[in-house]
């Protein structure tokens, strides 16, 4: 199967929003799914310490009640996380941690292949 799931991270200091963008570059739909065990987290760092001081599980679908999200070819799914409470909590940096699990599916939503993108740590200064 040709293609990939392109994942990028960003932080907007004005809106205080951390964003994870997932672009489907396959010719098939992708299903992002929320398993029972969380695989995606937001991590806070106080005083730029090496170790994470706070880890918060977040939903891969962007909504804790939604268990799966279908992403069409050439479409992008964005998960935004508001960091204002992290700033109020005295944290200096924030990052995503974990992996993005997905299924490539055909027109009937039958699984063709499974995929996983491990996120590289990319810390963002909150101020």
C-alpha positions as CSV (number, residue, x, y, z in Angstrom):
1,X,0.0,0.0,0.0
2,X,1.4,3.3,-1.0
3,X,1.0,6.4,1.1
4,X,1.4,7.4,4.7
5,X,-0.2,9.1,7.6
6,X,1.7,12.4,8.0
7,X,1.7,13.7,11.6
8,X,2.8,17.2,12.6
9,X,2.7,19.1,15.9
10,X,2.5,22.8,16.6
11,X,1.8,25.3,19.4
12,X,0.2,28.8,19.0
13,X,1.4,31.1,21.8
14,X,-1.4,33.6,21.1
15,X,-4.3,31.2,21.4
16,X,-2.4,28.8,23.9
17,X,-3.4,25.9,21.7
18,X,-1.3,22.8,21.1
19,X,-2.3,21.0,17.9
20,X,-1.6,17.5,16.5
21,X,-2.4,17.3,12.7
22,X,-2.8,14.0,11.0
23,X,-3.1,14.1,7.2
24,X,-4.2,10.9,5.3
25,X,-1.9,10.5,2.3
26,X,-3.2,7.0,1.5
27,X,-5.7,6.2,-1.3
28,X,-7.9,4.5,1.3
29,X,-9.9,5.8,4.3
30,X,-8.2,5.6,7.7
31,X,-9.9,4.8,11.0
32,X,-8.4,6.4,14.1
33,X,-9.7,4.6,17.1
34,X,-9.7,5.1,20.8
35,X,-8.7,1.9,22.6
36,X,-9.4,1.2,26.3
37,X,-5.7,1.9,27.0
38,X,-4.7,5.5,26.1
39,X,-1.9,5.8,23.6
40,X,-1.8,9.6,23.3
41,X,-0.8,12.0,26.0
42,X,-0.1,15.7,26.6
43,X,3.0,16.1,28.9
44,X,3.9,19.2,30.9
45,X,7.4,20.2,32.0
46,X,8.1,22.5,34.9
47,X,11.2,24.6,34.8
48,X,12.3,22.7,31.7
49,X,13.2,19.6,33.7
50,X,14.2,16.6,31.7
51,X,11.5,14.4,33.1
52,X,7.8,15.0,32.5
53,X,6.1,16.3,35.6
54,X,2.5,15.7,34.5
55,X,1.0,13.4,31.9
56,X,-2.6,13.7,30.7
57,X,-4.2,11.0,28.5
58,X,-6.2,12.5,25.5
59,X,-8.5,11.0,23.0
60,X,-7.1,10.3,19.5
61,X,-10.5,11.2,18.0
62,X,-10.5,14.6,19.8
63,X,-13.6,13.7,21.7
64,X,-13.7,11.4,24.7
65,X,-17.2,10.1,23.8
66,X,-16.3,9.3,20.2
67,X,-14.4,6.0,19.8
68,X,-13.5,6.1,16.1
69,X,-12.9,8.8,13.5
70,X,-12.8,8.2,9.8
71,X,-10.3,10.3,7.9
72,X,-10.8,10.3,4.1
73,X,-7.9,10.4,1.6
74,X,-6.2,13.9,1.4
75,X,-8.1,15.0,4.5
76,X,-6.7,16.2,7.8
77,X,-7.8,15.4,11.4
78,X,-6.7,17.9,14.0
79,X,-6.7,17.4,17.8
80,X,-6.4,20.7,19.7
81,X,-5.5,21.0,23.4
82,X,-5.9,24.3,25.3
83,X,-2.8,24.9,27.4
84,X,-4.1,27.8,29.6
85,X,-4.5,25.6,32.6
86,X,-0.9,24.3,32.1
87,X,0.4,27.8,32.1
88,X,-1.7,28.6,35.3
89,X,-0.2,25.5,36.8
90,X,3.3,26.9,36.5
91,X,4.5,24.7,33.6
92,X,7.0,26.1,31.1
93,X,6.8,23.6,28.2
94,X,4.3,21.1,26.7
95,X,4.5,18.2,24.3
96,X,2.5,15.3,22.8
97,X,3.7,11.9,23.7
98,X,2.7,8.4,22.5
99,X,1.6,7.0,19.3
100,X,-1.2,7.2,16.7
101,X,-2.8,3.8,16.0
102,X,-4.9,3.4,12.8
103,X,-6.5,1.0,10.4
104,X,-6.6,1.4,6.6
105,X,-10.0,0.3,5.4
106,X,-11.8,-0.4,2.1
107,X,-15.2,1.0,1.1
108,X,-17.0,-1.5,3.5
109,X,-14.8,-0.4,6.4
110,X,-13.0,-3.8,6.3
111,X,-9.4,-3.6,7.6
112,X,-6.8,-3.8,4.9
113,X,-3.8,-3.0,7.1
114,X,-2.9,-1.6,10.6
115,X,-0.5,1.2,11.2
116,X,1.2,3.1,14.0
117,X,3.0,6.4,14.1
118,X,5.3,6.9,17.1
119,X,5.4,10.6,18.0
120,X,8.8,12.2,18.3
121,X,9.1,14.4,21.4
122,X,8.7,18.0,20.3
123,X,8.6,20.4,23.2
124,X,7.0,23.8,22.9
125,X,7.6,26.7,25.2
126,X,4.3,27.9,26.6
127,X,5.3,31.6,26.8
